Amino acid sequence: MPPMVILYLVLSFIVGILGRKTFLGFWGNFFFSLFFTPVPPMIYILLNRAFNKIFIKKTA
């Protein structure tokens, strides 16, 4: 396999791991990032986590 394909699969797997506690879960995030690209779902997941931490701290 070419190195770029392996990198793409690894990044998609990382997105799946990061998104396992979201609405889509591991498989939903994995396939979404596999079919489109790993970068936008990863950005969304990381921003969502940061927003939740800030919002939860302010309301708690």
C-alpha positions in Angstrom: 0.0 0.0 0.0 1.2 3.5 -0.7 2.2 5.5 2.4 -0.5 8.1 1.7 -3.3 5.5 1.8 -1.9 4.2 5.1 -1.8 7.7 6.6 -5.3 8.4 5.4 -6.6 5.2 7.1 -4.7 6.0 10.3 -6.1 9.5 10.4 -9.6 8.2 9.8 -9.1 5.7 12.7 -7.9 8.5 15.0 -11.1 10.5 14.1 -13.1 7.4 15.0 -11.4 7.1 18.3 -11.8 10.8 19.1 -15.5 10.7 18.2 -16.5 7.5 19.9 -18.5 9.4 22.6 -20.4 11.5 20.1 -23.8 11.0 18.4 -22.2 9.1 15.5 -19.9 6.9 17.6 -16.7 5.3 16.5 -18.0 3.7 13.3 -20.0 6.7 12.1 -17.1 9.1 12.5 -14.7 6.5 11.0 -16.8 6.0 7.9 -17.6 9.7 7.6 -13.9 10.6 7.7 -13.1 7.7 5.4 -15.5 8.7 2.7 -14.9 12.5 2.8 -11.6 13.5 4.6 -10.4 13.1 8.1 -9.6 16.8 8.7 -13.1 18.4 9.0 -14.6 15.8 11.3 -11.4 16.0 13.5 -11.7 19.8 13.7 -15.4 19.5 14.6 -14.8 16.9 17.3 -12.0 18.9 18.9 -13.9 22.2 18.8 -17.0 20.4 20.2 -15.0 19.0 23.1 -13.5 22.4 23.9 -16.9 24.1 23.7 -18.4 21.4 26.0 -15.6 21.9 28.6 -16.0 25.6 28.7 -19.8 25.4 28.8 -19.9 22.8 31.5 -17.5 24.7 33.7 -19.5 27.9 33.4 -22.8 26.2 34.2 -21.5 23.9 37.0 
